[in-house]
């Protein structure tokens, strides 16, 4: 980092000189409180700022200098070293905690055996990073962005088609992606598609339906969109996607460190600006930020989805096998707890971690939702739980098939697999 601006502040204890700083400089992140920030490419703005600095009142000059001088004198190399060592120690502790919490691997043979013995199976699969090609193979061609669209892995198409054609198996692809992405990849499969975290649902032979109340307000979209546009312009290779129920800013193709810093600033803009007084969730992915209405999660949508599937297929036999597999964001991992609540308390727990993607090679970073011991729920108690925990304002309680999904699940721990 260029330290000239810091040296200038340190030398101005008597004169209280005014610092004019490029908004693109690294020092703008720390000295922006007292400096005059300018776009150096805007000559008129720079000239105007110099004139303002020359004619600034002594009181304002002193206040601005005080902000920056306090930062320079407190954020010393010694302070940086102490903070670095402290955070390094915390990282070691966190790593030890994570290593102790890694669940056991997925028992693949048991999962296959129980699948063969069951009569009404439900497979819930994520899309992005679960069924898709590795991103690096899709988007890089030299330094140019070649393709941003997610594509299903070619080696999964035939095994997935066989699963979909099994009359005893219902396959659901549950994704945060938009409808077009799922249509383009699964239009010729006999399965169910749930787009935008379950807000839109369809069988591949049917039409898309919305599982969210029509009166849900989306008035916040424009203000959030302006913030995303601003940071897309100032962050090379980032992009944002406007979906029908959410907005996502993605910086996975940007420089990793610069993208992280920009993401931090973007969050500050959101929390202090357009979403400060709104009922919205800000969901942070590994290299993305998503804004969506409160309660729009895969777990909140799963009962609505199952109800529609049961109603559409005229399903009479209980679902006795569930495999839930996906690279879901932390906010959406409530999909695992939905099924865990159906399990009897006396059965042993089982889970999976660092598991292979369906029919393929292992995916780094996969983790399981550990099964929690729960009391068996009677149908009445299940309905009560769903009414209290799942029927948020996004749920649409007037749908006739709302509770059919949970009422037709007869699940034992040995027939539930998650990863």
WOMOTA-V816831 format. One record per backbone hydrogen bond with DSSP energy under -1.0 kcal/mol. NH is the residue of the N-H (numbers start at 0). CO is the residue of the C=O. E is the energy in kcal/mol with one decimal. If there is no record, write none. Layout:
NH & CO & E
NH & CO & E
This chain:
6 & 2 & -2.5
7 & 3 & -2.4
8 & 4 & -1.9
9 & 5 & -2.3
10 & 6 & -1.4
11 & 8 & -1.2
15 & 11 & -2.2
20 & 35 & -2.4
22 & 37 & -2.8
24 & 21 & -1.4
27 & 24 & -1.3
28 & 25 & -1.6
29 & 26 & -1.1
30 & 26 & -3.2
34 & 30 & -1.8
35 & 18 & -2.7
37 & 20 & -2.1
41 & 38 & -2.2
42 & 40 & -1.0
45 & 41 & -2.2
46 & 42 & -2.5
47 & 43 & -2.4
48 & 44 & -2.2
49 & 45 & -2.2
50 & 46 & -2.2
51 & 47 & -2.2
52 & 48 & -2.4
53 & 49 & -2.2
54 & 50 & -1.5
60 & 56 & -2.4
61 & 57 & -2.2
62 & 58 & -2.0
63 & 59 & -2.7
64 & 60 & -2.4
65 & 61 & -2.4
66 & 62 & -1.9
67 & 63 & -1.7
68 & 64 & -3.1
69 & 65 & -2.2
70 & 66 & -1.4
71 & 67 & -2.5
72 & 68 & -2.3
73 & 69 & -1.3
74 & 70 & -2.5
75 & 73 & -1.4
79 & 75 & -2.5
80 & 76 & -2.3
81 & 77 & -2.4
82 & 78 & -2.3
83 & 79 & -2.7
84 & 80 & -2.5
85 & 81 & -2.2
86 & 82 & -2.7
87 & 83 & -2.3
88 & 84 & -2.2
89 & 85 & -2.1
90 & 86 & -2.2
91 & 87 & -1.8
92 & 88 & -2.0
93 & 89 & -2.6
94 & 90 & -2.4
95 & 91 & -2.1
96 & 92 & -2.1
97 & 93 & -2.5
98 & 94 & -2.3
99 & 95 & -1.4
107 & 105 & -1.7
110 & 106 & -2.5
111 & 107 & -2.3
112 & 108 & -2.7
113 & 109 & -2.8
114 & 110 & -1.6
115 & 111 & -2.2
116 & 112 & -1.5
120 & 167 & -3.1
121 & 320 & -2.4
122 & 169 & -2.9
123 & 322 & -3.0
124 & 171 & -2.9
125 & 324 & -2.4
129 & 126 & -1.7
130 & 126 & -2.4
132 & 150 & -2.7
137 & 134 & -1.6
138 & 134 & -2.1
139 & 135 & -1.0
140 & 143 & -1.5
143 & 140 & -1.7
145 & 138 & -3.1
152 & 130 & -3.0
155 & 152 & -1.3
159 & 155 & -2.4
160 & 156 & -2.2
161 & 157 & -2.0
162 & 158 & -1.9
163 & 159 & -2.4
164 & 160 & -1.8
165 & 162 & -1.1
168 & 165 & -1.9
169 & 120 & -2.4
171 & 122 & -3.1
172 & 191 & -2.7
173 & 124 & -2.3
174 & 193 & -2.7
181 & 177 & -1.3
182 & 178 & -2.7
183 & 179 & -2.6
185 & 181 & -2.6
186 & 182 & -1.3
188 & 185 & -1.9
190 & 188 & -1.3
191 & 170 & -2.8
192 & 201 & -3.1
193 & 172 & -2.7
194 & 199 & -2.1
195 & 176 & -2.8
196 & 174 & -2.5
198 & 195 & -1.1
199 & 194 & -1.9
200 & 208 & -2.5
201 & 192 & -2.0
203 & 190 & -2.3
205 & 202 & -2.4
208 & 200 & -2.5
210 & 198 & -3.1
215 & 212 & -1.4
220 & 217 & -1.5
223 & 219 & -1.9
224 & 220 & -2.8
225 & 221 & -1.9
226 & 222 & -1.2
227 & 223 & -2.3
228 & 224 & -2.7
229 & 225 & -2.0
230 & 226 & -2.1
231 & 227 & -2.0
232 & 228 & -2.0
233 & 229 & -1.2
237 & 234 & -1.9
238 & 249 & -2.3
240 & 247 & -3.0
242 & 245 & -2.4
246 & 290 & -2.0
247 & 240 & -2.1
248 & 288 & -3.0
249 & 238 & -3.3
250 & 286 & -2.3
253 & 250 & -1.2
258 & 254 & -3.1
259 & 255 & -1.9
260 & 256 & -2.0
261 & 257 & -2.4
262 & 258 & -2.4
263 & 259 & -1.9
264 & 260 & -2.0
265 & 261 & -2.7
266 & 262 & -2.2
267 & 263 & -1.7
268 & 264 & -2.2
269 & 265 & -2.3
270 & 266 & -2.8
271 & 267 & -1.8
274 & 269 & -1.7
275 & 272 & -1.4
277 & 274 & -1.3
279 & 277 & -1.7
280 & 291 & -3.6
282 & 289 & -3.1
284 & 287 & -2.4
288 & 248 & -2.3
289 & 282 & -2.7
290 & 246 & -2.6
291 & 280 & -2.2
293 & 278 & -1.5
295 & 292 & -1.7
296 & 294 & -1.6
300 & 296 & -1.3
301 & 297 & -1.2
304 & 300 & -2.4
305 & 301 & -2.8
306 & 302 & -2.3
307 & 303 & -2.0
308 & 304 & -2.4
309 & 305 & -3.0
310 & 306 & -2.3
311 & 307 & -2.8
312 & 308 & -2.6
314 & 309 & -1.8
318 & 407 & -2.9
319 & 119 & -1.6
321 & 414 & -2.3
322 & 121 & -2.2
323 & 416 & -2.7
324 & 123 & -3.0
327 & 325 & -1.2
331 & 328 & -1.5
332 & 329 & -1.2
334 & 331 & -1.5
335 & 332 & -1.4
337 & 333 & -1.4
339 & 335 & -2.0
340 & 336 & -1.8
341 & 338 & -1.2
342 & 339 & -1.3
353 & 365 & -1.7
356 & 360 & -1.7
359 & 356 & -2.6
362 & 354 & -1.3
365 & 362 & -1.5
381 & 377 & -2.6
382 & 378 & -2.2
383 & 379 & -1.9
384 & 380 & -2.6
385 & 381 & -2.6
386 & 382 & -2.4
387 & 383 & -1.8
388 & 384 & -3.5
389 & 385 & -1.4
390 & 385 & -2.1
391 & 389 & -2.1
394 & 391 & -2.5
398 & 395 & -1.6
401 & 398 & -1.3
403 & 400 & -1.1
406 & 402 & -1.8
407 & 403 & -1.1
408 & 405 & -1.3
409 & 318 & -2.2
414 & 411 & -2.0
415 & 412 & -1.6
416 & 321 & -2.5
418 & 323 & -2.2
